[in-house]
Amino acid sequence: MHENYQQCIDECLACMKECNHCFDACLKEQDVTMMAQCIRLDRECAEICAIAATAMSRNSPFMNEICTLCAQICEACGNECKNHNSEHCQRCADTCFRCAEACRKMVS
């Protein structure tokens, strides 16, 4: 059954990876305090993306709720990341928005 959700699973895994990369890169920024909200949302987003991919792969009865929450968190993370000029944040924002769209499409 999870084959029906493969595109969304792939987007969630890509977003998880990009958020983890952004999280790590933000920790290396000169003003880490300024990046605190970005770091926090990167972690939240990476974790919910992993949970969503897992839920879809096992056809969880809660996957619609999980994917709805994933879309909300991805959008929040993308909005925060797009406020920062660094390449890793901009790349993360784009990936988050793609994942949010895929999750919303999956539950519709």
C-alpha positions as CSV (number, residue, x, y, z in Angstrom):
1,M,0.0,0.0,0.0
2,H,2.8,2.4,0.7
3,E,3.6,2.6,-3.0
4,N,0.6,4.9,-3.3
5,Y,2.3,7.3,-1.0
6,Q,5.8,7.1,-2.4
7,Q,6.1,10.7,-3.7
8,C,5.1,12.0,-0.3
9,I,7.4,9.6,1.5
10,D,10.3,10.8,-0.8
11,E,9.5,14.5,-0.2
12,C,9.4,13.9,3.6
13,L,12.7,12.1,3.6
14,A,14.3,14.8,1.4
15,C,12.9,17.5,3.8
16,M,14.2,15.6,6.8
17,K,17.7,15.5,5.3
18,E,17.6,19.2,4.3
19,C,16.4,20.3,7.7
20,N,19.1,18.3,9.4
21,H,21.7,19.9,7.1
22,C,20.2,23.4,7.8
23,F,20.2,22.7,11.6
24,D,23.8,21.8,11.5
25,A,24.8,24.8,9.3
26,C,22.8,27.2,11.5
27,L,24.8,26.0,14.5
28,K,28.0,27.2,12.7
29,E,26.6,30.7,11.9
30,Q,28.4,33.6,13.6
31,D,25.3,34.7,15.5
32,V,23.7,31.4,16.6
33,T,21.3,33.2,18.9
34,M,19.8,34.9,15.9
35,M,19.3,31.4,14.3
36,A,17.6,29.9,17.4
37,Q,14.1,29.8,16.0
38,C,15.4,28.4,12.7
39,I,17.3,25.7,14.5
40,R,14.3,24.8,16.7
41,L,12.0,24.5,13.6
42,D,14.6,22.6,11.6
43,R,14.6,19.9,14.4
44,E,10.8,19.8,14.7
45,C,10.4,19.6,11.0
46,A,13.1,16.8,10.5
47,E,11.5,14.8,13.2
48,I,7.9,15.1,12.0
49,C,9.0,14.3,8.4
50,A,10.6,11.1,9.6
51,I,7.5,10.2,11.5
52,A,5.3,10.9,8.5
53,A,7.4,8.8,6.2
54,T,7.3,5.9,8.6
55,A,3.5,6.3,9.1
56,M,2.9,6.2,5.4
57,S,5.3,3.3,4.8
58,R,3.3,1.1,7.3
59,N,-0.1,2.5,6.3
60,S,-0.8,3.9,9.8
61,P,-4.4,4.6,10.6
62,F,-3.1,8.0,11.8
63,M,-1.2,9.0,8.7
64,N,-3.7,11.6,7.6
65,E,-3.4,13.4,10.9
66,I,0.4,13.0,11.0
67,C,0.7,14.3,7.4
68,T,-1.6,17.2,8.2
69,L,0.6,18.2,11.1
70,C,3.7,17.6,9.0
71,A,2.5,20.0,6.4
72,Q,1.9,22.7,9.1
73,I,5.3,22.3,10.6
74,C,7.0,22.2,7.2
75,E,5.3,25.4,6.3
76,A,6.3,27.1,9.6
77,C,9.9,25.9,9.1
78,G,9.9,27.1,5.5
79,N,8.6,30.5,6.5
80,E,11.3,30.9,9.1
81,C,14.1,29.7,6.8
82,K,13.1,32.0,4.0
83,N,13.8,34.9,6.4
84,H,17.5,34.1,6.4
85,N,19.8,34.8,3.5
86,S,22.1,31.9,3.8
87,E,22.0,29.3,1.0
88,H,21.3,26.4,3.3
89,C,18.2,28.2,4.8
90,Q,16.9,29.1,1.3
91,R,17.3,25.5,0.1
92,C,15.6,24.2,3.3
93,A,12.7,26.6,2.8
94,D,12.1,25.4,-0.8
95,T,12.3,21.7,0.4
96,C,9.9,22.4,3.3
97,F,7.3,24.0,1.0
98,R,7.5,21.1,-1.5
99,C,7.0,18.6,1.4
100,A,4.1,20.6,2.8
101,E,2.4,20.6,-0.6
102,A,3.0,16.8,-1.0
103,C,1.6,16.1,2.4
104,R,-1.5,18.2,1.8
105,K,-2.0,16.5,-1.6
106,M,-1.7,13.1,0.1
107,V,-4.4,13.8,2.6
108,S,-6.8,15.4,0.1
